[in-house]
Structures are given as C-alpha cells and as structure tokens.
Amino acid sequence: MRQLILSAFLLLVGIGCTTGSQAVRAEPGSPTAFRVDVRGHGRPMILIPGFGSSGAVWDGVVAHYQERFECHVLTLSGFAGVSGSGESTVMPLVREQLAAYVAAHHLDKPVVVGHSMGGVIALSLAAEHPEAVGQLVVVDSLPFLPAVNDPSATPSSLNEMALGFRNVLMSQPLAQRRAYQRRVLPTLISDPAKVEIALDWSMKSEGRTLGQAFYEMMTTDLRPALGRIRAPVLVMGSWAGIPGATRAAAEQTFHSQYAGLSGARIVLADRARHFIMWDDPRWLMQQMDSFL
C-alpha cells in the first residue's frame, strides 16, 4: 500500500529543501501566485485545486454552495493556462499571498478547502496563519506523502531525488507529458470526459511550475506543524483505483499521517478515485454539509 500511494502521486505528476515555514515575500491584496474567481454570497469559502489543475475542478462544489457561501476559487499561477508568477517557489508563495489576501479582503474565518497539493497548502496555511482559517477541508491529501513509502524519509534524505524529478518535469517534452498523462489519469478519475479535461489542464501547465511544485511536495513535511492547527478539520481520503489497495490499509495510512492533528474527522470514500469531487460529488458534499 505504501508503495502504491507514492506511485500514484508520481503518476499524477507524470514522472516516467522547501519547508512549511519558508519565508517568502507577499504583497497584500495583490496575488501573483494565483488567480481568483469569486462567485456566490455569504460566508467566505476558499477552494484550492491540486497539482496542475484549474479551479474549475471545484465547479460542482461551487454550484452547491454559492447560495450560502462566497466562493473564492483559486487557480495557481503556472497551472492550467494561468501564467507563472516568475518566483522561485510555488507552495510557500501561495500560502503567504493567500494569508495576505484573506486579510486584505477582510475574509472572516473562511472555510478553506484543498485537494491533493492544494490540501498541503491549506494545512500549511492553517498551521502558519491560524487567524486566516475558520474551518479546514482536506481532500485526498497527506502532510508528508513520501513517508507512506518510506517511514524513515526526511526532506533532507529526499532532496537529491526530488531535484532529479524536478529537472525531468521542467524539461519534459510536451508529447511525452501528453502520452504519459493519457495513460495515468484514468487511474485517478473515473469519467473519461473528465480525464480529457484534466489532460488539457496538464498540457497548459508550465514545466517549470510542475517541476518546482513536485520538488516542494517531496521535501515538505507538515506533520510536526499539525499541532499548531486550531481550526476544525475534515479529511476526506480515497483508495479506489490504486491496484492492490485495501480500505484498511488506507485508513491506517491516513490516521497515522494525521496523528498529530487532534480532533480531525477522517473519512474515506469507497467509490471515488483521487478526484473525489468528480468521482463521487454527492458523497463529498454530504460530508462537507455535515462538517460545516
């Protein structure tokens, strides 16, 4: 199970030392690390997509909540056709600019929702800027993915490997990326039409951003920071679509990784693959409705 979960992420990014507290400069109210689409009215909700995805991945969730929540939907710079920020970091910059965005727009204790890499960003935001998060929803994400494969892994021990993969992604020919993603995305998404949408987003993403984001994912361990999170947390995981995976093993993985987060509610989807919001939207929104 450990090898399979890590392999699934490597597949997601198309593979054939940053930390959660890194200091970066953020200009309040003027984000360069992401684009924001605001829809709806009511209590603020921030939705962060995952690796290489557009904020449109949340369209179904927004349609469900926009009469009760003001939805601030992010697409990260360098992903899905949004121009890159030109900065040397991805996740720390998003975190710091998002905290500044919340303050500048006077968003009062927003609900922060993150999928995959977006879930790691959301966890980091809640740990480093607890005042910026009212409730936290994490969709199929772990605070330190490499430890699933190797419990002894550390950001330092993985640095050389992560640098190598970063360089591969930065220079990967587009034809190779397309061919690989076309084989891999069906293991993460059940609907063939949605697979094509995700493939299009991947092809419109910048290699530099994909490579840097992958490097940061592999060298960011948020487990020591989980104890600083004060917001109530809902974690939704999946295990379907991973060959050989079992529900029991997935449960053990999620509870082990989130052991430092007291009071977190952890639930697993039985029918959804990695893109839970697409594969089983009714279940996802039932969980969110109950939590919120």
Backbone as CSV, one residue per row, in Angstrom:
resi,resn,N_x,N_y,N_z,CA_x,CA_y,CA_z,C_x,C_y,C_z
1,MET,0.831,-1.213,0.000,0.000,0.000,0.000,0.861,1.257,0.000
2,ARG,1.915,1.258,0.786,2.766,2.448,0.838,3.352,2.767,-0.532
3,GLN,3.901,1.748,-1.182,4.494,1.973,-2.499,3.445,2.418,-3.500
4,LEU,2.255,1.863,-3.389,1.204,2.177,-4.355,0.753,3.621,-4.242
5,ILE,0.617,4.144,-3.009,0.179,5.528,-2.845,1.220,6.486,-3.409
6,LEU,2.486,6.259,-3.108,3.522,7.130,-3.656,3.559,7.015,-5.167
7,SER,3.429,5.800,-5.686,3.430,5.622,-7.136,2.292,6.383,-7.784
8,ALA,1.144,6.407,-7.118,0.004,7.136,-7.673,0.311,8.619,-7.816
9,PHE,1.024,9.184,-6.825,1.367,10.600,-6.953,2.396,10.821,-8.046
10,LEU,3.362,9.932,-8.145,4.351,10.054,-9.209,3.671,9.977,-10.572
11,LEU,2.678,9.125,-10.681,1.918,9.040,-11.924,1.177,10.336,-12.184
12,LEU,0.600,10.903,-11.151,-0.161,12.129,-11.299,0.687,13.246,-11.865
13,VAL,1.929,13.348,-11.436,2.763,14.427,-11.921,3.468,14.075,-13.217
14,GLY,3.370,12.821,-13.665,3.888,12.487,-14.984,5.347,12.132,-14.998
15,ILE,5.809,11.444,-13.947,7.220,11.084,-13.897,7.390,9.776,-14.628
16,GLY,7.979,9.448,-15.672,8.185,8.187,-16.410,9.313,7.499,-15.685
17,CYS,15.741,22.395,-0.038,14.710,21.871,0.853,13.929,23.081,1.381
18,THR,12.427,22.596,0.511,11.486,23.603,0.974,10.780,23.106,2.218
19,THR,10.407,23.994,3.156,9.669,23.578,4.335,8.417,24.410,4.463
20,GLY,7.513,23.956,5.329,6.255,24.655,5.516,6.419,26.050,6.083
21,SER,7.558,26.380,6.654,7.731,27.693,7.266,8.692,28.584,6.489
22,GLN,8.955,28.245,5.232,9.892,29.065,4.457,9.387,30.493,4.355
23,ALA,10.270,31.461,4.545,9.886,32.863,4.466,9.858,33.325,3.008
24,VAL,8.738,33.914,2.601,8.620,34.490,1.268,7.918,35.829,1.394
25,ARG,8.106,36.668,0.374,7.508,37.994,0.392,6.141,37.951,-0.274
26,ALA,5.149,38.552,0.337,3.811,38.593,-0.233,3.292,40.019,-0.212
27,GLU,2.798,40.499,-1.340,2.209,41.820,-1.415,0.728,41.718,-1.049
28,PRO,0.286,42.343,0.034,-1.096,42.203,0.477,-2.093,42.596,-0.611
29,GLY,-3.061,41.706,-0.844,-4.151,42.011,-1.756,-3.807,41.969,-3.219
30,SER,-2.545,41.717,-3.583,-2.147,41.708,-4.990,-1.449,40.392,-5.314
31,PRO,-2.195,39.285,-5.323,-1.552,37.982,-5.505,-0.974,37.792,-6.894
32,THR,0.235,37.273,-6.946,0.835,36.854,-8.209,0.930,35.339,-8.278
33,ALA,0.720,34.676,-7.148,0.877,33.226,-7.069,-0.386,32.481,-7.481
34,PHE,-1.478,33.194,-7.670,-2.723,32.551,-8.059,-3.689,33.572,-8.657
35,ARG,-4.649,33.051,-9.410,-5.781,33.838,-9.909,-7.002,33.462,-9.086
36,VAL,-7.888,34.426,-8.833,-9.079,34.175,-8.020,-10.337,34.479,-8.818
37,ASP,-11.287,33.554,-8.770,-12.622,33.743,-9.343,-13.598,33.708,-8.182
38,VAL,-14.341,34.794,-7.960,-15.259,34.891,-6.824,-16.693,34.717,-7.311
39,ARG,-17.394,33.772,-6.683,-18.792,33.506,-7.027,-19.593,33.276,-5.757
40,GLY,-20.853,33.680,-5.792,-21.759,33.428,-4.690,-21.754,34.529,-3.642
41,HIS,-22.451,34.254,-2.537,-22.543,35.232,-1.451,-22.745,34.495,-0.138
42,GLY,-22.318,35.140,0.927,-22.433,34.556,2.252,-21.072,34.417,2.906
43,ARG,-20.955,33.438,3.774,-19.698,33.190,4.471,-18.601,32.844,3.464
44,PRO,-17.372,33.334,3.645,-16.316,33.065,2.666,-15.836,31.620,2.685
45,MET,-15.588,31.079,1.483,-15.010,29.762,1.295,-13.923,29.878,0.237
46,ILE,-12.731,29.382,0.540,-11.605,29.406,-0.388,-11.359,27.989,-0.865
47,LEU,-11.259,27.806,-2.188,-11.072,26.470,-2.745,-9.777,26.425,-3.544
48,ILE,-8.873,25.500,-3.172,-7.550,25.400,-3.775,-7.454,24.083,-4.540
49,PRO,-7.197,24.121,-5.836,-7.081,22.877,-6.609,-5.731,22.212,-6.396
50,GLY,-5.596,21.021,-6.971,-4.374,20.256,-6.819,-3.386,20.479,-7.942
51,PHE,-2.415,19.599,-8.008,-1.278,19.684,-8.920,-1.736,19.756,-10.375
52,GLY,-1.423,20.868,-11.049,-1.724,21.029,-12.459,-3.175,21.290,-12.785
53,SER,-4.044,21.446,-11.785,-5.482,21.580,-12.027,-5.925,23.037,-12.068
54,SER,-7.019,23.256,-12.764,-7.705,24.543,-12.765,-8.670,24.607,-11.593
55,GLY,-8.997,25.818,-11.186,-10.028,25.992,-10.171,-11.378,25.475,-10.614
56,ALA,-11.549,25.265,-11.922,-12.807,24.733,-12.436,-13.101,23.337,-11.923
57,VAL,-12.101,22.667,-11.347,-12.338,21.350,-10.766,-13.366,21.431,-9.642
58,TRP,-13.558,22.626,-9.090,-14.489,22.839,-7.990,-15.858,23.304,-8.453
59,ASP,-16.143,23.342,-9.747,-17.399,23.918,-10.237,-18.626,23.278,-9.587
60,GLY,-18.637,21.961,-9.439,-19.780,21.303,-8.817,-19.950,21.702,-7.363
61,VAL,-18.854,21.832,-6.639,-18.899,22.246,-5.239,-19.396,23.686,-5.140
62,VAL,-18.918,24.549,-6.024,-19.358,25.941,-6.022,-20.852,26.036,-6.304
63,ALA,-21.327,25.270,-7.274,-22.761,25.292,-7.594,-23.591,24.887,-6.375
64,HIS,-23.066,23.978,-5.582,-23.777,23.503,-4.392,-23.801,24.552,-3.283
65,TYR,-22.737,25.345,-3.166,-22.580,26.235,-2.019,-22.756,27.724,-2.306
66,GLN,-22.854,28.131,-3.543,-22.780,29.562,-3.846,-23.974,30.379,-3.332
67,GLU,-25.067,29.736,-2.962,-26.181,30.472,-2.367,-25.984,30.716,-0.875
68,ARG,-24.995,30.048,-0.296,-24.737,30.200,1.143,-23.326,30.687,1.439
69,PHE,-22.423,30.524,0.466,-21.017,30.879,0.663,-20.519,31.750,-0.491
70,GLU,-19.670,32.688,-0.153,-18.944,33.450,-1.175,-17.685,32.655,-1.494
71,CYS,-17.664,32.035,-2.677,-16.608,31.092,-3.038,-15.464,31.806,-3.757
72,HIS,-14.296,31.748,-3.188,-13.084,32.311,-3.775,-12.295,31.134,-4.345
73,VAL,-12.369,30.970,-5.660,-11.810,29.794,-6.320,-10.454,30.139,-6.914
74,LEU,-9.410,29.442,-6.473,-8.051,29.722,-6.935,-7.667,28.824,-8.104
75,THR,-6.880,29.368,-9.020,-6.063,28.580,-9.945,-4.636,29.071,-9.756
76,LEU,-3.726,28.172,-9.437,-2.367,28.590,-9.125,-1.628,29.013,-10.386
77,SER,-0.793,30.004,-10.250,-0.002,30.501,-11.378,0.903,29.405,-11.909
78,GLY,0.931,29.279,-13.231,1.723,28.240,-13.872,0.950,26.972,-14.155
79,PHE,-0.273,26.864,-13.646,-1.121,25.699,-13.861,-2.297,26.039,-14.770
80,ALA,-2.657,25.095,-15.632,-3.908,25.148,-16.409,-4.068,26.432,-17.213
81,GLY,-2.977,26.937,-17.749,-3.042,28.100,-18.631,-2.867,29.447,-17.966
82,VAL,-2.771,29.489,-16.640,-2.509,30.745,-15.935,-1.001,30.981,-15.935
83,SER,-0.587,32.163,-16.343,0.842,32.468,-16.453,1.543,32.296,-15.113
84,GLY,2.776,31.798,-15.167,3.558,31.596,-13.961,3.899,32.902,-13.267
85,SER,4.165,32.811,-11.971,4.462,34.011,-11.185,5.866,34.529,-11.422
86,GLY,6.760,33.673,-11.940,8.147,34.069,-12.121,8.970,33.970,-10.856
87,GLU,8.340,33.507,-9.757,9.046,33.371,-8.484,9.706,31.999,-8.393
88,SER,10.596,31.856,-7.421,11.370,30.618,-7.295,10.651,29.544,-6.488
89,THR,9.565,29.891,-5.794,8.801,28.920,-5.020,7.362,28.888,-5.511
90,VAL,6.660,27.838,-5.142,5.248,27.706,-5.507,4.392,27.684,-4.241
91,MET,4.457,26.618,-3.478,3.545,26.455,-2.341,3.746,27.492,-1.231
92,PRO,4.976,27.787,-0.809,5.115,28.813,0.230,4.602,30.175,-0.222
93,LEU,4.815,30.507,-1.500,4.336,31.794,-2.008,2.815,31.842,-2.029
94,VAL,2.180,30.753,-2.459,0.719,30.701,-2.434,0.216,30.887,-1.008
95,ARG,0.824,30.165,-0.063,0.389,30.259,1.332,0.469,31.690,1.853
96,GLU,1.608,32.347,1.638,1.786,33.691,2.182,0.886,34.706,1.482
97,GLN,0.752,34.601,0.171,-0.121,35.538,-0.534,-1.589,35.273,-0.226
98,LEU,-1.929,34.022,0.049,-3.306,33.726,0.419,-3.637,34.299,1.789
99,ALA,-2.702,34.199,2.733,-2.918,34.825,4.043,-3.096,36.331,3.900
100,ALA,-2.282,36.951,3.031,-2.405,38.389,2.794,-3.734,38.719,2.109
101,TYR,-4.164,37.845,1.204,-5.440,38.045,0.503,-6.604,37.995,1.490
102,VAL,-6.582,37.041,2.395,-7.633,36.929,3.403,-7.697,38.204,4.243
103,ALA,-6.542,38.711,4.661,-6.507,39.924,5.481,-6.949,41.144,4.694
104,ALA,-6.452,41.287,3.462,-6.760,42.473,2.655,-8.235,42.548,2.295
105,HIS,-8.870,41.404,2.111,-10.287,41.375,1.732,-11.206,41.129,2.926
106,HIS,-10.629,41.182,4.111,-11.400,41.082,5.357,-12.305,39.851,5.356
107,LEU,-11.751,38.726,4.954,-12.497,37.474,4.966,-12.469,36.917,6.389
108,ASP,-13.624,36.820,6.999,-13.716,36.442,8.406,-13.785,34.935,8.551
109,LYS,-12.688,34.334,9.049,-12.620,32.903,9.324,-13.185,32.065,8.177
110,PRO,-12.601,32.173,7.001,-13.137,31.430,5.857,-12.969,29.921,6.014
111,VAL,-13.858,29.191,5.342,-13.658,27.764,5.152,-12.598,27.618,4.061
112,VAL,-11.567,26.839,4.294,-10.507,26.633,3.306,-10.539,25.166,2.884
113,VAL,-10.702,24.942,1.576,-10.822,23.606,1.018,-9.657,23.379,0.057
114,GLY,-8.949,22.268,0.191,-7.817,21.987,-0.691,-7.792,20.541,-1.128
115,HIS,-7.517,20.331,-2.402,-7.410,18.982,-2.964,-5.955,18.656,-3.258
116,SER,-5.490,17.482,-2.848,-4.161,16.990,-3.209,-3.099,18.014,-2.791
117,MET,-2.319,18.555,-3.710,-1.338,19.562,-3.359,-2.013,20.769,-2.714
118,GLY,-3.215,21.090,-3.162,-3.962,22.180,-2.543,-4.286,21.899,-1.092
119,GLY,-4.432,20.609,-0.740,-4.644,20.251,0.651,-3.417,20.499,1.505
120,VAL,-2.234,20.260,0.940,-0.988,20.549,1.657,-0.860,22.051,1.898
121,ILE,-1.193,22.850,0.886,-1.158,24.309,1.044,-2.140,24.744,2.125
122,ALA,-3.340,24.162,2.122,-4.351,24.521,3.114,-3.886,24.168,4.525
123,LEU,-3.282,23.005,4.698,-2.746,22.620,6.004,-1.658,23.588,6.463
124,SER,-0.769,23.938,5.543,0.313,24.866,5.867,-0.234,26.231,6.253
125,LEU,-1.254,26.703,5.528,-1.879,27.986,5.856,-2.466,27.947,7.266
126,ALA,-3.178,26.867,7.585,-3.810,26.771,8.896,-2.782,26.692,10.021
127,ALA,-1.609,26.091,9.752,-0.564,25.981,10.767,0.188,27.288,10.958
128,GLU,0.497,27.966,9.855,1.318,29.182,9.921,0.499,30.449,10.139
129,HIS,-0.768,30.429,9.727,-1.636,31.608,9.858,-2.999,31.167,10.377
130,PRO,-3.070,30.721,11.635,-4.341,30.193,12.157,-5.477,31.194,12.110
131,GLU,-5.147,32.492,12.135,-6.193,33.509,12.084,-6.875,33.574,10.728
132,ALA,-6.268,32.968,9.701,-6.792,33.043,8.332,-7.734,31.903,7.988
133,VAL,-7.935,30.967,8.907,-8.731,29.769,8.610,-9.766,29.543,9.698
134,GLY,-11.040,29.427,9.279,-12.105,29.119,10.222,-12.353,27.635,10.333
135,GLN,-12.501,26.977,9.202,-12.626,25.522,9.124,-11.803,25.046,7.941
136,LEU,-11.319,23.812,8.029,-10.404,23.293,7.021,-10.936,21.972,6.475
137,VAL,-10.997,21.869,5.137,-11.429,20.648,4.472,-10.303,20.182,3.556
138,VAL,-9.774,18.992,3.807,-8.659,18.447,3.044,-9.167,17.254,2.238
139,VAL,-8.977,17.312,0.913,-9.496,16.285,0.017,-8.348,15.453,-0.544
140,ASP,-8.238,14.235,-0.097,-7.259,13.243,-0.545,-5.839,13.800,-0.597
141,SER,-5.362,14.180,0.565,-4.023,14.747,0.691,-3.421,14.309,2.012
142,LEU,-2.087,14.216,2.038,-1.361,13.803,3.234,-0.295,14.847,3.575
143,PRO,0.034,15.011,4.860,1.022,16.024,5.247,2.451,15.710,4.842
144,PHE,2.779,14.429,4.597,4.116,14.091,4.094,4.013,12.799,3.301
145,LEU,3.715,12.923,2.036,3.475,11.763,1.186,4.642,10.784,1.135
146,PRO,5.903,11.224,1.043,6.997,10.246,0.927,7.077,9.257,2.082
147,ALA,6.593,9.643,3.267,6.665,8.743,4.414,5.740,7.546,4.264
148,VAL,4.779,7.629,3.342,3.921,6.483,3.074,4.754,5.350,2.488
149,ASN,5.691,5.705,1.649,6.567,4.729,1.016,7.730,4.339,1.920
150,ASP,8.279,5.321,2.635,9.457,5.093,3.472,9.282,5.842,4.792
151,PRO,8.895,5.163,5.878,8.669,5.849,7.154,9.885,6.604,7.677
152,SER,11.074,6.244,7.220,12.277,6.929,7.686,12.636,8.146,6.833
153,ALA,11.865,8.417,5.813,12.170,9.522,4.898,12.127,10.862,5.618
154,THR,13.004,11.757,5.190,13.014,13.135,5.673,13.178,14.044,4.460
155,PRO,12.825,15.311,4.583,13.062,16.226,3.462,14.513,16.228,2.995
156,SER,15.452,16.130,3.926,16.868,16.133,3.545,17.251,14.878,2.777
157,SER,16.755,13.733,3.221,17.131,12.486,2.559,16.535,12.389,1.161
158,LEU,15.467,13.124,0.919,14.796,13.069,-0.378,15.228,14.183,-1.324
159,ASN,16.064,15.095,-0.838,16.365,16.288,-1.619,16.961,15.967,-2.988
160,GLU,17.945,15.082,-3.033,18.608,14.782,-4.304,17.631,14.138,-5.293
161,MET,16.841,13.183,-4.826,15.858,12.538,-5.682,14.844,13.548,-6.202
162,ALA,14.367,14.412,-5.310,13.365,15.405,-5.699,13.915,16.390,-6.719
163,LEU,15.185,16.767,-6.568,15.812,17.653,-7.547,15.870,16.991,-8.920
164,GLY,16.178,15.703,-8.944,16.228,14.998,-10.215,14.875,14.968,-10.904
165,PHE,13.821,14.669,-10.150,12.486,14.646,-10.728,12.052,16.051,-11.162
166,ARG,12.439,17.062,-10.367,12.115,18.440,-10.755,12.705,18.762,-12.123
167,ASN,13.948,18.395,-12.331,14.605,18.683,-13.607,13.951,17.940,-14.763
168,VAL,13.506,16.707,-14.494,12.809,15.949,-15.540,11.530,16.662,-15.948
169,LEU,10.748,17.072,-14.972,9.475,17.727,-15.280,9.672,19.064,-15.977
170,MET,10.705,19.775,-15.601,10.939,21.079,-16.212,11.307,20.969,-17.686
171,SER,11.940,19.860,-18.070,12.416,19.716,-19.447,11.639,18.673,-20.247
172,GLN,10.607,18.080,-19.669,9.873,17.003,-20.328,9.177,17.493,-21.600
173,PRO,9.402,16.864,-22.751,8.712,17.266,-23.977,7.195,17.133,-23.812
174,LEU,6.455,18.031,-24.439,5.007,18.033,-24.292,4.379,16.736,-24.799
175,ALA,4.917,16.186,-25.870,4.366,14.944,-26.408,4.506,13.811,-25.398
176,GLN,5.620,13.785,-24.691,5.830,12.753,-23.675,4.881,12.959,-22.503
177,ARG,4.699,14.217,-22.093,3.772,14.501,-20.996,2.356,14.059,-21.369
178,ARG,1.931,14.374,-22.588,0.583,14.014,-23.022,0.389,12.491,-23.032
179,ALA,1.341,11.771,-23.596,1.215,10.320,-23.694,1.159,9.686,-22.305
180,TYR,1.996,10.172,-21.411,2.041,9.587,-20.078,0.762,9.890,-19.296
181,GLN,0.332,11.140,-19.341,-0.871,11.524,-18.607,-2.107,10.809,-19.138
182,ARG,-2.157,10.584,-20.439,-3.306,9.884,-21.016,-3.404,8.455,-20.469
183,ARG,-2.281,7.839,-20.158,-2.296,6.507,-19.561,-2.635,6.545,-18.080
184,VAL,-2.206,7.622,-17.408,-2.267,7.658,-15.953,-3.572,8.226,-15.404
185,LEU,-4.085,9.262,-16.023,-5.242,9.955,-15.460,-6.454,9.052,-15.237
186,PRO,-6.690,8.026,-16.074,-7.825,7.145,-15.783,-7.703,6.380,-14.466
187,THR,-6.508,6.288,-13.886,-6.376,5.659,-12.575,-6.769,6.615,-11.458
188,LEU,-6.903,7.882,-11.785,-7.212,8.916,-10.804,-8.607,9.492,-10.958
189,ILE,-9.214,9.287,-12.140,-10.523,9.859,-12.477,-11.318,8.788,-13.215
190,SER,-12.564,8.576,-12.808,-13.367,7.507,-13.414,-14.002,7.909,-14.739
191,ASP,-14.457,9.140,-14.860,-15.208,9.607,-16.029,-14.252,9.950,-17.171
192,PRO,-14.340,9.268,-18.322,-13.437,9.565,-19.446,-13.496,11.018,-19.905
193,ALA,-14.662,11.644,-19.830,-14.768,13.050,-20.237,-13.979,13.950,-19.296
194,LYS,-14.007,13.622,-18.021,-13.243,14.405,-17.041,-11.744,14.159,-17.216
195,VAL,-11.372,12.957,-17.626,-9.964,12.670,-17.917,-9.448,13.620,-18.987
196,GLU,-10.238,13.855,-20.020,-9.822,14.750,-21.098,-9.667,16.181,-20.598
197,ILE,-10.533,16.589,-19.694,-10.441,17.943,-19.125,-9.137,18.088,-18.333
198,ALA,-8.849,17.106,-17.483,-7.623,17.158,-16.686,-6.381,17.088,-17.562
199,LEU,-6.455,16.325,-18.638,-5.333,16.254,-19.576,-5.074,17.611,-20.205
200,ASP,-6.121,18.303,-20.568,-5.977,19.643,-21.157,-5.325,20.598,-20.162
201,TRP,-5.728,20.527,-18.910,-5.101,21.385,-17.899,-3.615,21.080,-17.756
202,SER,-3.287,19.803,-17.753,-1.878,19.412,-17.625,-1.055,19.961,-18.787
203,MET,-1.589,19.852,-19.997,-0.854,20.317,-21.164,-0.686,21.833,-21.174
204,LYS,-1.578,22.542,-20.502,-1.497,24.007,-20.443,-0.667,24.493,-19.249
205,SER,-0.175,23.563,-18.430,0.646,23.944,-17.277,2.106,24.092,-17.685
206,GLU,2.820,24.936,-16.949,4.218,25.215,-17.275,5.135,24.180,-16.615
207,GLY,6.079,23.666,-17.393,7.001,22.670,-16.878,7.775,23.158,-15.669
208,ARG,8.173,24.422,-15.661,8.928,24.955,-14.531,8.108,24.878,-13.253
209,THR,6.822,25.226,-13.351,5.970,25.203,-12.163,5.690,23.780,-11.717
210,LEU,5.438,22.884,-12.677,5.213,21.482,-12.330,6.428,20.898,-11.599
211,GLY,7.603,21.181,-12.126,8.820,20.648,-11.514,9.061,21.194,-10.124
212,GLN,8.917,22.507,-9.961,9.158,23.110,-8.651,8.112,22.650,-7.637
213,ALA,6.861,22.565,-8.075,5.802,22.126,-7.160,6.037,20.691,-6.708
214,PHE,6.475,19.825,-7.638,6.775,18.448,-7.261,7.907,18.403,-6.234
215,TYR,8.941,19.176,-6.469,10.069,19.216,-5.544,9.600,19.616,-4.141
216,GLU,8.754,20.634,-4.075,8.275,21.100,-2.781,7.391,20.057,-2.093
217,MET,6.572,19.350,-2.874,5.740,18.306,-2.288,6.589,17.201,-1.656
218,MET,7.691,16.860,-2.305,8.539,15.782,-1.821,9.429,16.202,-0.655
219,THR,9.619,17.494,-0.452,10.542,17.955,0.596,9.839,18.830,1.637
220,THR,8.538,18.703,1.745,7.773,19.432,2.759,7.092,18.427,3.684
221,ASP,7.477,18.422,4.938,6.881,17.541,5.934,6.101,18.400,6.924
222,LEU,4.783,18.354,6.838,3.938,19.177,7.706,3.520,18.468,8.989
223,ARG,3.923,17.228,9.161,3.480,16.504,10.360,3.873,17.214,11.657
224,PRO,5.099,17.772,11.769,5.436,18.469,13.018,4.614,19.740,13.244
225,ALA,4.015,20.285,12.174,3.263,21.534,12.290,1.783,21.307,12.581
226,LEU,1.313,20.075,12.492,-0.125,19.820,12.632,-0.664,20.261,13.989
227,GLY,0.160,20.159,15.020,-0.283,20.547,16.355,-0.586,22.021,16.492
228,ARG,-0.116,22.848,15.542,-0.393,24.285,15.598,-1.726,24.654,14.959
229,ILE,-2.369,23.698,14.307,-3.648,23.975,13.647,-4.751,24.020,14.700
230,ARG,-5.499,25.104,14.718,-6.571,25.287,15.690,-7.955,25.143,15.061
231,ALA,-8.046,25.217,13.763,-9.339,25.126,13.081,-9.851,23.696,13.093
232,PRO,-11.168,23.492,13.160,-11.717,22.145,12.963,-11.363,21.642,11.566
233,VAL,-11.056,20.342,11.445,-10.556,19.796,10.186,-11.357,18.564,9.777
234,LEU,-11.761,18.539,8.511,-12.339,17.358,7.873,-11.349,16.870,6.829
235,VAL,-10.948,15.606,6.911,-10.058,14.989,5.932,-10.847,13.908,5.198
236,MET,-10.922,14.027,3.880,-11.571,13.013,3.053,-10.518,12.327,2.200
237,GLY,-10.435,11.011,2.311,-9.455,10.262,1.546,-10.112,9.298,0.589
238,SER,-9.301,8.724,-0.313,-9.789,7.714,-1.246,-8.772,6.581,-1.330
239,TRP,-9.220,5.451,-1.824,-8.306,4.326,-2.042,-8.662,3.568,-3.314
240,ALA,-9.843,3.792,-3.857,-10.246,3.125,-5.096,-9.338,3.570,-6.236
241,GLY,-9.089,2.663,-7.158,-8.274,2.987,-8.319,-6.814,2.658,-8.164
242,ILE,-6.365,2.389,-6.934,-4.976,2.006,-6.708,-4.904,0.482,-6.683
243,PRO,-4.251,-0.142,-7.642,-4.209,-1.612,-7.685,-3.664,-2.209,-6.392
244,GLY,-4.386,-3.166,-5.850,-3.933,-3.845,-4.648,-4.242,-3.138,-3.352
245,ALA,-4.807,-1.932,-3.422,-5.093,-1.185,-2.199,-6.278,-1.792,-1.459
246,THR,-6.285,-1.627,-0.142,-7.410,-2.044,0.678,-7.871,-0.864,1.525
247,ARG,-9.115,-0.911,1.917,-9.652,0.167,2.748,-8.931,0.217,4.097
248,ALA,-8.656,-0.945,4.666,-7.993,-0.993,5.973,-6.610,-0.342,5.928
249,ALA,-5.859,-0.626,4.873,-4.528,-0.039,4.743,-4.621,1.470,4.553
250,ALA,-5.597,1.914,3.767,-5.773,3.355,3.553,-6.139,4.055,4.854
251,GLU,-7.027,3.444,5.624,-7.402,4.027,6.913,-6.179,4.162,7.827
252,GLN,-5.375,3.133,7.874,-4.174,3.173,8.718,-3.243,4.295,8.274
253,THR,-3.071,4.448,6.961,-2.198,5.489,6.441,-2.691,6.872,6.840
254,PHE,-3.965,7.140,6.637,-4.493,8.476,6.947,-4.439,8.768,8.438
255,HIS,-4.820,7.809,9.265,-4.800,8.056,10.708,-3.370,8.217,11.216
256,SER,-2.430,7.490,10.660,-1.038,7.633,11.062,-0.489,8.999,10.679
257,GLN,-0.743,9.426,9.447,-0.213,10.707,8.978,-0.811,11.892,9.739
258,TYR,-2.080,11.760,10.146,-2.749,12.871,10.829,-2.795,12.678,12.346
259,ALA,-1.944,11.821,12.876,-1.944,11.547,14.313,-1.697,12.812,15.135
260,GLY,-0.935,13.746,14.592,-0.635,14.972,15.322,-1.708,16.025,15.269
261,LEU,-2.804,15.746,14.574,-3.886,16.725,14.411,-5.070,16.280,15.256
262,SER,-5.103,16.749,16.481,-6.118,16.330,17.436,-7.514,16.740,16.976
263,GLY,-8.447,15.774,17.026,-9.837,16.085,16.720,-10.209,16.085,15.261
264,ALA,-9.280,15.795,14.375,-9.602,15.786,12.941,-10.598,14.672,12.642
265,ARG,-11.560,14.976,11.793,-12.507,13.962,11.327,-11.976,13.386,10.025
266,ILE,-11.716,12.086,9.995,-11.154,11.425,8.813,-12.166,10.432,8.279
267,VAL,-12.537,10.599,7.005,-13.494,9.702,6.362,-12.940,9.273,5.012
268,LEU,-13.297,8.072,4.564,-12.817,7.549,3.294,-13.977,7.305,2.339
269,ALA,-13.771,7.709,1.091,-14.733,7.434,0.027,-14.471,6.033,-0.518
270,ASP,-15.530,5.270,-0.722,-15.366,3.903,-1.205,-15.515,3.779,-2.719
271,ARG,-16.122,4.767,-3.367,-16.353,4.665,-4.810,-15.496,5.624,-5.627
272,ALA,-14.916,6.609,-4.971,-14.201,7.662,-5.691,-12.711,7.356,-5.796
273,ARG,-12.139,7.779,-6.900,-10.694,7.787,-7.041,-10.161,9.119,-6.516
274,HIS,-8.964,9.494,-6.917,-8.293,10.650,-6.324,-9.104,11.946,-6.448
275,PHE,-9.756,12.159,-7.574,-10.572,13.362,-7.776,-11.970,13.099,-7.205
276,ILE,-12.079,13.118,-5.890,-13.332,12.767,-5.227,-14.447,13.715,-5.654
277,MET,-14.150,14.987,-5.841,-15.184,15.963,-6.195,-15.809,15.664,-7.551
278,TRP,-15.121,14.902,-8.401,-15.656,14.481,-9.688,-16.248,13.076,-9.621
279,ASP,-15.580,12.186,-8.924,-15.980,10.779,-8.926,-17.203,10.496,-8.061
280,ASP,-17.322,11.174,-6.939,-18.466,10.962,-6.053,-18.846,12.285,-5.391
281,PRO,-19.330,13.249,-6.207,-19.622,14.579,-5.658,-20.706,14.565,-4.586
282,ARG,-21.696,13.673,-4.747,-22.760,13.630,-3.745,-22.199,13.257,-2.384
283,TRP,-21.350,12.236,-2.325,-20.751,11.837,-1.062,-19.901,12.957,-0.483
284,LEU,-19.072,13.581,-1.322,-18.197,14.655,-0.844,-19.007,15.782,-0.224
285,MET,-20.068,16.194,-0.906,-20.834,17.328,-0.392,-21.681,16.933,0.818
286,GLN,-22.074,15.665,0.941,-22.718,15.199,2.166,-21.770,15.327,3.348
287,GLN,-20.511,14.951,3.147,-19.517,15.067,4.211,-19.274,16.525,4.579
288,MET,-19.154,17.370,3.562,-18.929,18.793,3.829,-20.134,19.439,4.500
289,ASP,-21.334,19.107,4.042,-22.538,19.669,4.652,-22.594,19.341,6.150
290,SER,-22.321,18.085,6.468,-22.356,17.663,7.870,-21.287,18.384,8.691
291,PHE,-20.112,18.544,8.115,-18.996,19.183,8.819,-19.246,20.676,9.006
292,LEU,-19.769,21.327,7.970,-19.930,22.775,8.039,-21.167,23.191,8.836
